[in-house]
Every structure is written in structure tokens, then in C-alpha cells.
Amino acid sequence: MSVIQVCAHCATRWPVVEAPAHWCARCQGVLLSPFDTDRPTPPSGRNFRWVARSPYQQSAGRRPPAARELGPTPRYSQVPRWGLLDPPPERPDDRFTRTESAADLAPTLLACTAIVFGLAAASEAFRYALLMFNRVQLVDPLTLALSDSMVWATQVSAPLVALAAAIASVCRLALTRRRVLAARGLADPRSPRSLAVGVLVPVVNLVMPGVFLSEIARGDRRTLTAIRIWWVAWVANGVLVAIGLLWRNRDTLQAQADGVVLAAVTATVAAATALLTLHIVRRFDDRDLFGRPHRSARWVNVPSSAQPEEATVR
């Protein structure tokens, strides 16, 4: 029989034939509730528990070992290191990765890029003013040296700062895409390498950055409008850079003077593009251009009949 009763005193198992018994036929001990050995009862449903007994019982032919055979009780001067030890919980790593550190520098580098290109535009405008002034009278050598130093300094520093800002912007774009898509329950289908290629490779970067931004701005009409404006400025800046490189092949004096104007316009557009890029970065963080929390205002037209009437004061 699979249904049995166990004696609480001698642990003898008695099969249940018809009805459960109450007393053990061997030692007259109390029988526990019947249970099915094929379907064990969970511990919460039992009214008994199993008790482990020492194998050294006072019985004929067997004696418990003497205390001297077991040896002295071990003593330790410190907490033992052996046994079952739970590994300590892993502490969260609060250190920033290289990508996160570079992404945090993106707004600062974009602002620096706008400033440097603004200085480059001012330097080119000052040089063109000196060219116009030189048509009437000679320019002071010190003023000419100051103009040359400003132009060369901005021409060297502006591309380097712009490259650093572009790399930081790629890191920022990767983290922003990951965060926005994770909020929608999606994973970013584009790898960081593909994002870097689409942003940093010439000619390709005229199209792909706008695509990358538009993919995560779906549903936000204002953000899409800002991205399209930035996209136009970005493409215009790339076209002006290409025209400026081709313009340098012309050797006439008028072409060189026009090249100064073209360089000033290109630097101005580059500064505006850097500011628009910073605006896009801040917009995905729900902040304004200066990094302050964005406050959305809603204007409601109130009809004249709804305005409270002035009370008569006596």
C-alpha cells in the first residue's frame, strides 16, 4: 500500500488498510497522520516532522564513542575562513567608461567649436577690411602681423576642436540612441562603429547623421523640425568647405580676396552649425541651449467675455 502511517515512538511504518489507526501495535505509540508515499505532502501541510537521531544509541553491542576519542573542542583565535561562505554582493561600478566621459564633454567641445569658428570669422573679416584699407594706403606692419597671427591660429585650432567635438558627439549620439530606444522597449539596431563611420567619414556624414537623429525623434514634431534645420545648415557647411578647398587653386588677386570672404562665410556657418548641434544635444536631454531645465509654456486664448469685470469700489 502506498498510504502509510508512521509511529511517532519507534518510527515503524504501518500500511493503512481500511481506516487510519491511532496506536502502534508494536510499542503502543501514537501513529501520525496517514500520507501517500507516491505523492509526498509538502511540509506546510504536515502535522509531523522528521527528526534525525544519533547513530550511537544505547543499545546492546554498541556504545557511544568516548569523549577522548573525539579529541578536544576546537578553539579559534579569529573567525574561521573555511566552510560555506556567501560571496559578498557586487558593488555597482560607478566609474564612467571612456564613451560616457567623452559624451559628457560633447556640449563643452561644441561650445568651444562655436567660439573658435566665430573668432575665425572675425579674423577673416578683419583681414578683408585690411585689404580694403590697403587699396587707399599702406597697412601698419604690426597690424598686418596681428591679422596673420589671428588667421593662422584660428585655422589651426578650429579643425582640431571640431574633430574633438565630432568624436564626442558620436559618443553622445550612441548613448542617447541607447537611452531613447530603451525607454521604448527597443534595442539600438546600429552599432557604435556604424554610427562613427556615418558621422566621421566625409561625404557620408552629410546624410547619415540626420538619419540617425530622425530615427529617435519620431513622434516629436518640434524635435524633427529642429533636426531638419540643423541638417540644412550641416549640408551647407559641408558644401562651403568643399568650395573653399577648390577656390584655393585660383591665383588671381581678386580670387584671393573673394576667398577671404568665402572663408569668413564658411566660418560663420560652421559656428552656427555648432550651436545648432548643441541645441539638438540639449533638446534630447530636455534642456535649453545653456543647459538649464527646459520649461514648456502653453499659450491659451482667453475670450473677452471670460475676463472678470471690475468691481465697483465705494
Buried (B, 14 or more C-beta within 10 A) or exposed (E): EEBBBBBBEEBBEBEBEEEEBEEBEEEEBEBBEBBEEEEEEEEEEEEEEEEEEEEEEEEEEEEEEEEEEEEEEEEEEEEEEEEEEEEEEEEEEEEEEEBEEBBBBBBEBBBBBBBBBBBBBBBBBBBBEBBEEEEEEEEEEEEBEBBEEBBEBBBEBBBEBBEBBBBBBBBBBBBBBBEBBEEEEEEBEBEBEEBBBBBBEEEEBBEBBBEBBBBBBEEEEEBBEBBBEBBEBBBBBBEBEBEBEEBEEEEEEEEEBBBBBBBBBBBBBBBBBBBBBBBBBBBBBEBEBEEEEEEEEEEEEEEEEEEEEEEEEE
